[in-house]
Amino acid sequence: SFSCSQRAVRVKFYRNGDKYFTGLLYPLNFSRYKDFETLLKDLSSSNFCDKRIMPFGVRTIFTLSGIKITSVNQMEEGESYVCSSSNLFVPMDYINQTCNPKW
């Protein structure tokens, strides 16, 4: 949980349903992201946001169990989250992703 003494936490973001993406470590600064929409916009405009996976940018963030996050105050140090363009969560083993494309 969030405390006033915490200025930043490190979290990991995955792309909803992307079995080839191993995650993005992200320093989440609470003073920068007081507004949840700012975080969504920053993630949407970064290289993390693959338009083939998230065509409408990052609109929703879920816990690994599919619970919708609505505030940065819900995010905790060392935890992982799933970003999506929709409200539909794709359940899969995001952390132990070892699937590599065979080109």
Residue pairs with C-beta under 8 A, 6 or more apart in sequence:
1 73
1 76
2 30
2 72
2 73
6 30
6 77
7 29
7 30
7 31
8 27
8 28
8 29
8 30
9 27
9 28
9 30
9 75
9 76
9 77
9 78
10 25
10 26
10 27
10 28
10 77
10 78
11 25
11 26
11 28
11 75
11 76
11 77
11 78
11 79
11 80
11 81
12 23
12 24
12 25
12 26
12 79
12 80
12 81
13 23
13 24
13 26
13 43
13 48
13 61
13 80
13 81
13 82
13 83
14 21
14 23
14 24
14 80
14 81
14 82
14 83
14 94
14 97
15 21
15 48
15 50
15 53
15 54
15 82
15 83
15 84
16 53
16 54
16 62
16 82
16 83
16 84
16 85
16 86
16 88
16 89
16 90
17 53
17 90
17 92
18 50
18 53
19 92
19 97
19 99
20 97
20 99
20 100
20 101
21 50
21 53
21 97
22 97
23 80
23 94
23 95
23 97
24 48
28 39
28 72
28 75
30 72
30 73
32 38
33 39
33 42
33 72
34 72
36 70
36 71
36 72
39 61
39 72
40 57
40 58
40 59
40 61
41 57
43 49
43 57
43 58
43 83
44 54
44 57
44 58
45 57
48 83
49 57
49 58
49 83
53 85
54 83
54 84
54 85
55 85
56 85
56 86
57 85
58 83
58 84
58 85
59 84
59 85
59 86
59 87
60 68
60 83
60 84
60 85
60 86
60 87
61 68
61 69
61 81
61 82
61 83
61 84
62 68
62 69
62 81
62 82
62 83
62 84
62 89
63 69
63 79
63 81
63 82
64 80
64 81
64 82
64 94
64 95
66 82
66 89
66 91
68 87
69 75
69 81
75 81
80 94
80 95
82 89
82 90
82 94
84 90
